[in-house]
């Protein structure tokens, strides 16, 4: 299935699951929609925290992508969206057209799903994909650099990696800085504020075997975490793990 075909199915509500492992070899992104009055501050905040919030495309006065998937309607071509009011999740929907106004700004933000295909090509198994699950995501105690009213802590995604492949995973992902790049932490969940690795805050639990080490990458769900901490009056994000699948190849983001 091509990304365009997948997005058509999503728009018709025929595909409603996580996009992990879908359209292998194509860039996937997080999505954030904000009222215009927050845009300037958020963009400065994202730039100051680019490892966690790498913006790839900004849509102003239109919900249609021009760079990552020309003509794609970002309001209905993501499988699931979270609508947030005063920092609380009030609704999950597969279409947010009724909430959109031209004075809103949409951000497409790099996602670590993008470098999963390169990892697998080098023989690094990813359990959540093998088992058809969402990736495990956790709130951490890693503080972001505050800008204006934007502040908060990073969310991280975790993948168990066989010990002798951890260095390879670090090197491979480091070649994709615009989709979070190299890991932010390796091996000790408690050091970054994770009390119980078996209970992710977002996504699914995956088994960590005796010969594996938990490896943590910055995650775009950081945006949702920040909005919740700030109690922002209104915002919409993708539901964690339910991404925008673009027409761009992973290889275009290799450096």
C-alpha positions in Angstrom: 0.0 0.0 0.0 1.3 3.4 -0.9 1.1 6.3 1.6 -1.5 7.9 -0.7 -3.6 4.7 -0.7 -3.3 4.5 3.1 -4.4 8.1 3.6 -7.4 7.5 1.4 -8.5 4.6 3.5 -7.9 6.7 6.7 -10.1 9.5 5.3 -12.9 6.9 4.7 -12.4 5.6 8.2 -11.4 2.2 6.8 -8.0 2.2 8.6 -8.2 3.1 12.3 -5.1 1.4 13.8 -1.6 2.6 14.7 0.6 3.4 11.8 3.7 1.7 13.3 5.2 -0.5 10.6 2.9 0.8 7.8 4.3 2.0 4.4 7.8 0.9 5.3 10.4 3.3 4.0 8.2 6.4 4.2 8.4 9.3 6.6 5.8 9.5 9.3 5.1 12.6 11.4 3.4 13.9 14.5 0.7 16.6 14.1 -0.2 19.6 16.3 -2.8 22.2 15.6 -2.8 25.5 17.6 -4.7 28.8 17.5 -2.6 31.4 15.7 -1.9 33.5 18.9 0.3 30.7 20.2 2.2 30.0 17.0 5.2 32.4 17.4 6.0 31.2 20.9 5.6 27.6 20.0 7.9 27.8 17.0 10.6 29.4 19.2 10.0 26.7 21.8 10.3 24.0 19.2 13.5 25.5 17.8 15.0 25.6 21.3 14.0 21.9 21.8 14.5 20.6 18.3 15.6 17.1 19.3 12.2 16.5 20.8 10.1 18.8 18.5 11.7 18.8 15.0 9.2 20.7 12.8 9.2 19.5 9.2 6.3 21.5 7.7 4.0 24.4 8.9 0.5 24.8 7.3 -0.9 28.3 7.6 -4.4 29.3 6.3 -4.8 25.8 4.8 -5.0 22.2 6.0 -3.4 20.8 2.9 0.2 19.7 2.9 2.5 21.3 0.3 5.8 19.7 1.1 5.4 16.2 2.7 2.4 15.0 0.9 1.1 17.5 -1.7 -2.6 17.9 -1.5 -3.1 15.7 1.6 -5.8 17.0 4.0 -4.2 16.8 7.4 -7.6 17.2 9.1 -8.9 13.8 8.0 -5.9 11.7 6.8 -4.6 10.7 10.3 -6.3 7.7 11.9 -7.0 9.3 15.3 -6.8 12.8 16.8 -6.9 14.1 20.4 -8.9 17.2 21.1 -7.6 19.0 24.2 -9.3 21.8 26.1 -7.7 23.5 29.1 -5.1 20.8 29.0 -7.6 17.9 29.2 -8.4 15.3 26.6 -12.1 15.9 25.8 -12.6 13.9 22.6 -10.8 11.5 20.3 -11.9 11.7 16.6 -11.0 10.4 13.2 -11.9 13.8 11.6 -11.3 17.3 12.9 -12.6 19.4 10.1 -15.4 20.9 12.3 -12.8 22.3 14.6 -10.6 24.0 12.0 -10.5 27.7 11.2 -8.1 29.5 8.9 -6.5 31.4 11.7 -5.2 28.1 13.1 -1.7 26.7 12.4 -0.8 23.1 11.8 2.6 21.6 12.5 4.0 18.3 11.1 6.7 17.1 13.4 9.4 14.4 12.9 8.6 11.0 14.3 11.0 8.1 15.2 8.8 5.7 13.3 10.7 7.0 10.3 14.0 5.4 11.2 12.5 2.1 12.2 12.8 0.7 8.7 16.5 1.5 8.5 16.9 -0.2 11.9 15.1 -3.4 10.8 17.2 -3.5 7.5 20.3 -3.8 9.7 18.9 -6.7 11.6 17.6 -4.8 14.6 14.2 -6.4 15.6 11.5 -4.1 16.9 9.0 -6.0 19.1 6.1 -3.6 18.8 6.1 -4.0 15.0 6.6 -7.8 15.2 3.6 -8.1 17.5 1.4 -5.5 15.8 1.5 -3.1 18.8 2.0 0.6 19.3 5.4 1.7 20.6 5.8 2.2 24.3 5.9 5.9 25.4 6.7 7.4 28.8 6.6 10.8 30.5 10.1 11.6 31.6 11.7 14.0 34.0 13.8 15.5 31.2 13.0 19.2 31.3 12.6 21.2 28.1 14.0 24.7 27.6 11.2 27.1 28.4 10.2 29.8 25.9 7.6 32.4 26.8 4.7 30.5 28.3 5.8 27.1 26.8 7.4 24.7 29.2 7.3 21.1 30.3 8.9 17.7 30.2 9.9 15.4 27.4 8.0 12.2 26.4 10.2 9.4 25.3 9.6 6.3 23.2 11.2 3.0 24.1 12.4 0.1 22.1 14.1 -3.0 23.6 17.4 -3.6 21.7 19.6 -6.6 21.9 22.7 -5.6 23.8 25.2 -6.2 20.9 23.0 -4.0 18.6 22.6 -1.0 20.8 25.6 0.8 19.4 24.3 0.1 15.9 20.9 1.5 16.8 22.5 4.7 18.1 24.6 5.2 14.9 21.7 4.5 12.5 19.2 6.8 14.2 21.8 9.5 14.6 21.7 9.9 10.8 18.1 11.1 11.1 18.3 14.2 13.2 15.1 15.7 11.8 13.1 12.8 13.2 14.6 12.9 16.7 18.0 11.3 15.8 20.1 9.4 18.4 18.7 8.2 21.7 18.3 10.5 24.7 18.9 7.8 27.2 19.9 4.1 27.4 19.4 1.5 30.1 18.2 3.0 33.3 14.5 4.1 33.2 14.5 5.4 36.8 17.2 7.9 35.9 14.7 9.7 33.6 11.8 9.5 36.0 10.1 6.2 34.8 9.0 4.3 37.8 7.6 1.2 36.1 8.8 0.3 32.7 5.9 -2.2 32.3 3.3 0.6 32.5 3.8 3.1 29.6 1.9 6.4 29.7 1.1 6.1 26.0 1.1 3.1 23.6 1.5 -0.5 24.5 3.6 -2.5 26.9 6.3 -4.7 25.2 8.4 -7.4 26.8 12.1 -6.6 27.5 14.1 -9.8 27.3 17.1 -10.6 29.4 19.6 -10.0 26.6 18.0 -6.6 25.7 18.4 -3.1 27.0 15.6 -0.4 26.9 16.7 2.4 24.6 14.8 5.7 24.8 14.3 8.3 22.0 12.7 11.8 22.2 9.1 11.6 21.1 6.7 14.0 19.4 4.0 13.2 22.0 6.1 15.7 24.0 3.8 18.4 22.4 0.7 16.8 24.0 2.5 16.5 27.3 3.5 20.2 27.2 -0.1 21.3 26.3 -1.5 19.3 29.2 1.1 20.7 31.7 0.3 24.3 30.5 -3.4 23.7 30.4 -3.6 25.5 27.1 -7.2 26.5 26.3 -7.4 24.6 23.0 -5.2 22.4 20.8 -5.4 19.2 18.7 -2.7 16.6 18.4 -2.6 13.2 16.7 -3.3 10.3 19.0 0.0 8.8 20.1 1.2 6.3 17.6 -1.4 7.3 15.0 0.7 9.3 12.6 0.5 11.3 9.4 2.1 9.1 6.7 3.8 11.2 4.1 5.0 10.7 0.5 8.6 11.4 1.4 11.1 8.5 1.6 13.0 7.9 4.9 16.2 8.1 2.8 15.5 11.8 2.0 16.1 12.6 5.7 19.4 10.7 6.0 22.4 12.9 6.7 
